[in-house]
């Protein structure tokens, strides 16, 4: 009986090891370039500041940390460009007809969620949806 218990304990410990040691997004993203990572990080940051109910995830922060050091310049340059575009969308102002701004924000948010949201087509899980 003690041997049976030890097997169960070993199986549970192994399963827990697999869950705890499964690679994070930053570890799995070895195929993503620093430029692409910078763009996606800035997309997540911009969307989190612009889109209602959208928040940047821990995976996005992990992606940011992965590209510190040697590839940081490429990451930072692309990130700054994309973030600047999001700032323009967020600060859009047309006093006589605000509808184009509203539509641009809605389309940008929809695109961000479909690309980097929980079921994203490009780099999933960089955004979380819902209240904080």
HUTA-V603578 format. One record per pair of residues at least 6 apart in sequence whose C-alpha atoms are under 8 Angstrom apart, sorted by the first residue. I is the first residue (numbers start at 0). J is the second residue. If there is no record, write none. Layout:
i->I j->J
i->I j->J
//
This chain:
i->23 j->58
i->23 j->61
i->24 j->58
i->24 j->61
i->24 j->62
i->25 j->58
i->25 j->61
i->25 j->62
i->25 j->64
i->25 j->65
i->26 j->65
i->28 j->62
i->33 j->66
i->33 j->70
i->33 j->71
i->33 j->73
i->33 j->74
i->34 j->73
i->34 j->74
i->34 j->76
i->34 j->77
i->34 j->78
i->35 j->74
i->35 j->77
i->36 j->62
i->36 j->63
i->36 j->74
i->37 j->63
i->37 j->73
i->37 j->74
i->37 j->75
i->37 j->76
i->37 j->77
i->37 j->78
i->38 j->74
i->38 j->77
i->38 j->78
i->38 j->80
i->38 j->81
i->39 j->78
i->39 j->115
i->39 j->122
i->39 j->125
i->40 j->59
i->40 j->60
i->40 j->62
i->40 j->63
i->40 j->78
i->40 j->125
i->41 j->78
i->41 j->79
i->41 j->81
i->41 j->82
i->42 j->81
i->42 j->82
i->42 j->85
i->42 j->111
i->43 j->54
i->43 j->55
i->43 j->59
i->43 j->111
i->43 j->115
i->43 j->125
i->43 j->126
i->44 j->55
i->44 j->82
i->45 j->82
i->45 j->85
i->45 j->86
i->46 j->53
i->46 j->54
i->46 j->55
i->46 j->85
i->46 j->107
i->46 j->108
i->46 j->111
i->47 j->53
i->47 j->54
i->47 j->55
i->47 j->126
i->48 j->54
i->49 j->85
i->49 j->89
i->49 j->104
i->49 j->108
i->50 j->104
i->50 j->105
i->50 j->108
i->52 j->128
i->52 j->129
i->52 j->130
i->53 j->126
i->53 j->127
i->53 j->128
i->53 j->129
i->53 j->130
i->54 j->126
i->54 j->127
i->54 j->128
i->54 j->129
i->54 j->131
i->55 j->125
i->55 j->126
i->55 j->127
i->56 j->124
i->56 j->125
i->56 j->126
i->56 j->127
i->57 j->125
i->58 j->124
i->58 j->125
i->59 j->124
i->59 j->125
i->59 j->126
i->66 j->74
i->88 j->100
i->88 j->103
i->88 j->104
i->89 j->104
i->91 j->100
i->92 j->100
i->93 j->99
i->93 j->100
i->112 j->119
i->112 j->126
i->113 j->119
i->113 j->120
i->114 j->120
i->114 j->121
i->114 j->122
i->114 j->123
i->115 j->121
i->115 j->122
i->115 j->123
i->115 j->124
i->115 j->125
i->115 j->126
i->116 j->122
i->116 j->123
i->116 j->124
i->116 j->125
i->116 j->126
i->116 j->127
i->116 j->128
i->117 j->123
i->117 j->124
i->117 j->125
i->117 j->126
i->117 j->127
i->117 j->128
i->118 j->124
//
